Amino acid sequence: MAEAVSTAHPGRCPGCRKRARRIHSTYQRTLDERPLGSRQVIVRLRVRRYFCDRKSCSRKTFVEQVPGLSERHLRSSTGLTGWLRSIAIELGGRPAARLCRRLRLAAGRTRLLRLLKAPAVPDRAPRVLGVDEFAFRKGCTYGTVLVDVEAGRVVDVLPDRTSETFAAWLAEHPGAEIICRDRATAYTKAVREAVPHALEVADRRHLLQNLSAAVEKTCHQHGDCLRKHAEEEAVTEVPEPPPTVLPPAELPRTQIIERTRHRYEDIHCLLEKRWTISAIARRLNLDRKTVRRFRDTDLDELLVSSRERRPNGVLEPFKAYLNARFTEVQGQVSGTQLFLEIQARGYRGSRQVVRKHLAALRAGTAEPVRADIPSPRKITSWIMRGLGDPHREPGRATPSSPSSPARTSPGPATSLGRSPTWSATSADTCCWSGSSRPSRTRRSP
C-alpha cells in the first residue's frame, strides 16, 4: 500500500483546454500498480477537482490526471494497463487471464478484451500494400485484411471480399504503388478500377503454388515418356556403392583407462629411480600386489583388462543388435531409427545413449561385444539330457550337431579381439576355448 498526493500545477480542462484557477474539492483514488515481486501494490492517490471558468465550455468541473500514473475512468495505473494490453494482444482472452493469475495480476478475460483497441487507419495507403482474404467463419463469412508489407503491420480490415468494397477503400486512401495480392479476380478488378497505375505482384506462397501446379500439369502431360525413362533406368544395372571403410579401432578415453595409463607411468618412473615395491606402494597408496602387477604386465594388457571391467549400462544387452544393424547397412542408418527399433525390443534408456554408441561405431572407438555364450552348467545339462541320457528322443539335435543352428550373437562382422566359443566334443565332454574362460571337462554319471 502506497499513499500519494498530487502537487502539480493546476491542469487544463479536457474540453476547452483552459487552465483552471479554482479548486472545487479533493478526493482519493485507488489505483492498482504493477506487483513488486510476489506482493500486490495498491496506490492511494489524492487528486483535486477544478472549476472550469469558461462559460462557453460544457464542463463545469474536471479532475486532474497525474502523467504516467493515472487516466480517466481507470482503476489501474498506466504502467499496469500497458502490461495487460500487451498480454491481451499476444494471448487473447482466456489464456491471457490464466497468465495474469500466475503473475498475480487481477484481470479477467472481459477486461483484457476491452483493452484491445483498433489501430487508427492512416489517411494514405502504404507504398507496398498486401491484400488477402480471411474467414470470420470458415465456409460462411469472409473479409479482407490489408497489410503494410514494409512495416509488417495490419492497416485495416474490410467486412467482405468484394471488389466494390476494396475499390472504395483504395479511392479513399491513395498512395499505393505496389499491391501484393492473391489470385482472386475481385481484387484484380478493384485495382484496375481504383489505381490502374499500381504494380500488381503475387506473394511467395502463391508463387510456389503456381509453380507446383505447373510441375504437376507437366508431369501429367508427359506421363508416358517419364514412365518409359523410369523403366529404362530400372533395367540398367546400378553399381553397388563401395563399402564403408570404418576407421581403425581405438580405445575409448574413459576415466578408468586414463587412470590406468597414469598409474603405469608413475610406477615405472619410480622403478627407474630404483625404488622398491614397498616404497612405491606407500608413496602411491597402493597394494604391493597391484604395484607388482603393473611392473610385470604390459600396458596394452592392462588397458584391455581395464576396459573389460567397465560396468554394463542399460544399452549393454542391445549393443550386439546395434552393431549387427550398423554393419548390415554399412553405417547408413540414423540414431533415431535404431532407437525406435531397440525400443520396440524392450530398451528403456534415452535416445542420446544410442546416438553416442553409433558415433563410437563410426569413429571406431566402440568396445567389441562378447558372443552370447551360455554358462558351462547350462551346456553340461544340455549334453546330459541330449547325449548322455539313454531315454532321450531319437533324432534330437545337440548343441554341437550340424542340424542345430550355431548359437551366436549378431555381433559385428569384424571382431575386435578373441571371443570365446564352445563345442561338445563327445557325449560327456564340454570343451571351452577363449581368452577369458578355462577349459572344463565333466563326465556324466
Secondary structure, DSSP 8 states (H G I E B T S, - for coil): -EEEE--S---B-TTT--B---EEEEEEEEEEEEEETTEEEEEEEEEEEEE---TT-S-SEEE---TTT--TT-SB-HHHHHHHHHHHHHH-SHHHHHHHHHTT----HHHHHHT-------SS--SEEEEEEEEEETTTEEEEEEEETTTTEEEEEESS--HHHHHHHHHHS----EEEE-S-HHHHHHHHHH-TTSEEEE-HHHHHHHHHHHHHHHHHHTHHHHHHHHHHHHHS------------------HHHHHHHHHHHHHHHHHHTT--HHHHHHHHT--HHHHHHHHHS-HHHHHHHHHHTS---TTGGGHHHHHHHHHHTTT---HHHHHHHHHTTT--S-HHHHHHHHHHHHHT-----------HHHHHHHHIIIII-TTS-TT---TTSTTS--------SS-SS---EEEEEETTEEEEESSSS--------
